[in-house]
């Protein structure tokens, strides 16, 4: 199939190399046309046909490029996105959307004014474990859900050298990095909460930005807990859901990120599949029948994100990640920080 949409990729750091360029290149409908690299030509070593430019203005001035992908440090998201939308190009921003909800709202309005597609790369919606939870809830296998908990646990008891996410900068820290995923997933599953309470901390020695959070999203009959930290040699369950009829507990993360880092081809027939030993446990009783056993994890599908964007551009299909939900994620991050600083529960204001 002919590749129909030319893509300009801004930045060629970790996010671009792992999460964006391989997906664009593997798509039958997209063409990695140009990459902004300020000083090097690293992208050409992997994608020989790509054009390297030194400034985003060259992409914005190119009429052949219709989609721009911003995969740069969080401090640059707003200014670069505003330039892209002002040039009337479609835009995908790597998560998090922006550093403030006010910036995100301005970009949404600018996209509407210029009739541009605007979306955010919330790829964890296409994680296999999350898709599996969606299926279990849709089938009502747990009855009425009363508790949901999701965790991202890592262990690195030092600050990574030259890592902007661990510097004292706007948009740095695990709340913006991992919290953006967990909050987005909660919004997809359960919608807007009634209130939020949070504990955001710096736990590692010599840390200058948050590396731990514990967020509670409160719903009428449901408690949602979102957690992440950098000092877990032994990790907690990645996702656990409990209801009036049963529970589902899943350890271990989706394999797609590790496979992308390892350079695995997205065209492999087993892409996104998880080995049986990592499947979650479902324990439930419905209509008098009790079941306890493993549930096959649905395959992860990061390529579907770019396919959705292509279809939204060319056919007007609905975006997988609408900018309004992405705005809500940023607003909840702001409220989580406010809750932690003031040590109180805050009612949701949107």
Secondary structure, 3 states (H helix, E strand, C coil): CCCCEEEEEECCCHHHHHHHHHHHHHCCCEEEEEEECCCCCHHHHHCCCCEEECCHHHHHCCCCCCEEEECCCHHHHHHHHHHHHHCCCEEEEECCCCCCHHHHHHHHHHHHHCCCCEEEECHHHHCHHHHHHHHHHHCCCCCCEEEEEEEEECECCCCCCCCHHHCCCCCCCHHHHCHHHHHHHHHHHHCCCCEEEEEEECCCCCCCCCCEEEEEEECCCCEEEEEEECECCCCCCCEEEEECCEEEEECCCCCHHHHHHCCCCCCCCCCCCCCHHHCEEEEEEECCEEEEEEECCCCCCCHHHHHHHHHHHHHCCCCCCCHHHHHHHHHHHHHHHHHHHHCCCEECCC
